[in-house]
Amino acid sequence: MQNDFQLTVGALRRRLRTCYPRQEVVTLEADGPVRASYAEVAARVDRLGRVLERLGVQRGDRVGTFGWNSQRHFELYMAVPSYGAVLHTINIRLFPEQIQYIVNHAEDRVLFIDGSLVEPFARLSSGCEAVGTYVVMGEGDLDALPGSLSYDQLLEEAGEGEFDWPELDERSAAALCYTSGTTGNPKGVLYSHRSISLHSTTICTADALGLSSADRVLAIVPMFHVNAWGLPFAAPLTGVELLLPGPFLQGEPLARFIEAERATLIAGVPTVLGALLDHVDAHGGELGSVRGGLCGGSAVPRVLMEGFRRHGVDILQGWGMTETSPILTVARPPDGLEDGEEYWAYRTSQGRMVPWAELRLSEGVNEIEARGPWVAARYYEDPSGDDKFTDDGWLRTGDIGELDDQGYVRVTDRAKDLIKSGGEWISSVEVETLLIGHPAVLEAAVIAIPDERWGERPLACVALVEGADASMADLREHLATGLAKWQLPEAFAFIDEVPKTSVGKFDKKVLRARLADGDLEVMRAERGAVT
């Protein structure tokens, strides 16, 4: 008979003290880095358990966080699920109305707020009726939120010694995240202790991130976004040391942080990693300690990966979504491939399915569907999204793609972003990828524009590199090297930047609204002309 136990966040928390007491978490603050050993973190987490008890938090209650990537936020990651409550990380970049909606929908009983965010949150707090107690983490104006408490003072008063943590069912709820960038209200995705444990284990494997106690991971991806891709939970599992940048997400402080702390891996969205690369290219910076990184959230341009390769850093593309915890695939090419077009075809794909994740294509439009032990089966208290799940239990991702015989998937477009021109489909992603490959193009997003003859045609919205120059004819000539003539956009709009969602993805909804309102200055080429 097996001597089994439940797969819970509590089991991960115990490893901080029993396996990796000397490993560190380092937070970048205004006065410089602040560090603590995992043994010190574990002691503070015990204090935090008593704080939750004092605040009257019950098993199953939702406990919200509104903060940057920091040691205190990491402590909440360990304490709240171990206590039996549900950690609800709130996206600080959502619109006020969305934040109010998700706080009330989740019914957050207690809300922990980063001190630097107290004043902006105070302006919308009157609409957060569900919250009974606010706790301010670090330096912040407690008077801005009347009745709020100090995190550090609560921990100081909580006393020493190990907390009597409860035994929990691995299938009970541990964390809650809400989707962003969707139409309508954000939708909640509830993660169990078991799903978090399995996802964390999988991302540590060699074909995923290959994490070990020798790694110091700079987690730029926000802790308020899909649990920072699982990195805070993977850290105590394998002894990874966490480097947390707080609000300092610009190229210059990130480059200094990497060099000073000898980061071995970095993880973030393309826009932030692009800013880091631009800074290092322009001003220098030592990336020699970094062996690689993970990039996702939106398609990762080949030029970004090639740029980091110049500095000896292999940035891999990962793919997933809030509903999948999030990682489903990582784009490591098959063994034996050298640098060449086949190699880059794999690198620019979404990658191969990680262990326990399964994908298939729907009949007809080839929508990618997913299932696995960390893939959602429904939305939290919201039946309006039930059509996202098939009758046999697979998640409809909304991405159109291809799946090869080695388990690699390539996303060719979002279902809602495909352009149907004269009965034929044009992939907006394919056009965007080629546009971004032009040296004068900084960003590009392609949406549909109504057409009397063809129904829809592609409209290329392009932001140029500062100081660069490229005409519509130049871009069409460039596109003609990889697209059929009928796929070439005749309509272009030159813009300052592509609008972004709260997590850095291109927000095509905004571009469509600007087009409908007549706020985009659309230029048109002669139909059928290549140049």
ZIDA-V338439 format. One record per pair of residues at least 6 apart in sequence whose C-alpha atoms are under 6 Angstrom apart, sorted by sequence separation. I is the first residue (numbers start at 1). GAP is how many residues later the second one is. If there is no record, write none. Layout:
# ZIDA-V338439
I&GAP / I&GAP
This chain:
# ZIDA-V338439
27&6 / 142&6 / 180&6 / 203&6 / 204&6 / 222&6 / 320&6 / 337&6 / 361&6 / 389&6 / 403&6 / 419&6 / 450&6 / 500&6 / 501&6 / 514&6 / 27&7 / 80&7 / 179&7 / 204&7 / 221&7 / 320&7 / 361&7 / 389&7 / 402&7 / 419&7 / 449&7 / 499&7 / 500&7 / 26&8 / 178&8 / 179&8 / 319&8 / 320&8 / 360&8 / 361&8 / 388&8 / 402&8 / 448&8 / 449&8 / 499&8 / 26&9 / 178&9 / 319&9 / 360&9 / 401&9 / 418&9 / 448&9 / 25&10 / 178&10 / 305&10 / 319&10 / 359&10 / 401&10 / 448&10 / 449&10 / 25&11 / 177&11 / 178&11 / 318&11 / 359&11 / 400&11 / 401&11 / 447&11 / 448&11 / 24&12 / 177&12 / 318&12 / 358&12 / 400&12 / 432&12 / 447&12 / 24&13 / 135&13 / 176&13 / 317&13 / 333&13 / 358&13 / 400&13 / 432&13 / 446&13 / 23&14 / 24&14 / 134&14 / 135&14 / 136&14 / 137&14 / 176&14 / 317&14 / 399&14 / 400&14 / 413&14 / 446&14 / 22&15 / 23&15 / 135&15 / 136&15 / 175&15 / 316&15 / 357&15 / 399&15 / 400&15 / 446&15 / 135&16 / 175&16 / 331&16 / 356&16 / 398&16 / 399&16 / 413&16 / 445&16 / 21&17 / 174&17 / 398&17 / 444&17 / 21&18 / 173&18 / 174&18 / 428&18 / 444&18 / 173&19 / 174&19 / 331&19 / 172&20 / 331&20 / 443&20 / 110&21 / 115&21 / 171&21 / 292&21 / 294&21 / 296&21 / 330&21 / 331&21 / 442&21 / 16&22 / 17&22 / 108&22 / 109&22 / 110&22 / 112&22 / 114&22 / 115&22 / 171&22 / 291&22 / 292&22 / 293&22 / 294&22 / 295&22 / 296&22 / 329&22 / 330&22 / 442&22 / 63&23 / 107&23 / 108&23 / 109&23 / 110&23 / 111&23 / 112&23 / 113&23 / 114&23 / 115&23 / 122&23 / 170&23 / 171&23 / 292&23 / 294&23 / 329&23 / 371&23 / 441&23 / 442&23 / 61&24 / 62&24 / 63&24 / 64&24 / 65&24 / 66&24 / 104&24 / 110&24 / 112&24 / 113&24 / 115&24 / 116&24 / 170&24 / 216&24 / 251&24 / 329&24 / 370&24 / 440&24 / 441&24 / 59&25 / 60&25 / 63&25 / 64&25 / 65&25 / 115&25 / 213&25 / 215&25 / 216&25 / 217&25 / 218&25 / 219&25 / 251&25 / 264&25 / 265&25 / 328&25 / 329&25 / 369&25 / 370&25 / 440&25 / 59&26 / 60&26 / 104&26 / 212&26 / 213&26 / 216&26 / 217&26 / 263&26 / 264&26 / 267&26 / 269&26 / 328&26 / 369&26 / 100&27 / 213&27 / 259&27 / 262&27 / 263&27 / 264&27 / 265&27 / 266&27 / 267&27 / 268&27 / 269&27 / 369&27 / 100&28 / 212&28 / 251&28 / 265&28 / 267&28 / 269&28 / 369&28 / 440&28 / 493&28 / 328&29 / 368&29 / 419&29 / 493&29 / 45&30 / 200&30 / 270&30 / 492&30 / 319&31 / 368&31 / 458&31 / 461&31 / 463&31 / 492&31 / 367&32 / 368&32 / 422&32 / 459&32 / 460&32 / 461&32 / 462&32 / 463&32 / 491&32 / 367&33 / 421&33 / 459&33 / 461&33 / 462&33 / 463&33 / 491&33 / 45&34 / 200&34 / 366&34 / 421&34 / 463&34 / 490&34 / 421&35 / 490&35 / 420&36 / 421&36 / 27&43 / 64&44 / 63&45 / 62&46 / 63&46 / 65&46 / 67&46 / 217&46 / 221&46 / 63&47 / 64&47 / 65&47 / 66&47 / 67&47 / 216&47 / 220&47 / 221&47 / 63&48 / 65&48 / 216&48 / 217&48 / 218&48 / 219&48 / 220&48 / 215&49 / 217&49 / 324&50 / 324&51 / 323&52 / 323&53 / 353&54 / 477&54 / 352&55 / 352&56 / 351&57 / 351&58 / 473&58 / 350&59 / 350&60 / 349&61 / 13&65 / 10&72 / 9&73 / 88&87 / 86&88 / 87&88 / 88&88 / 86&89 / 81&93 / 226&96 / 47&108 / 47&111 / 46&116 / 46&117 / 208&122 / 91&133 / 90&134 / 89&135 / 69&154 / 8&162 / 7&163 / 6&164 / 70&174 / 69&175 / 70&176 / 69&177 / 68&178 / 195&178 / 195&179 / 9&184 / 8&185 / 7&187 / 189&190 / 188&191 / 189&191 / 188&192 / 298&207 / 25&216 / 24&217 / 25&217 / 26&217 / 27&217 / 28&217 / 23&218 / 25&218 / 27&218 / 28&218 / 20&219 / 16&220 / 15&221 / 12&224 / 12&225 / 94&408 / 93&409
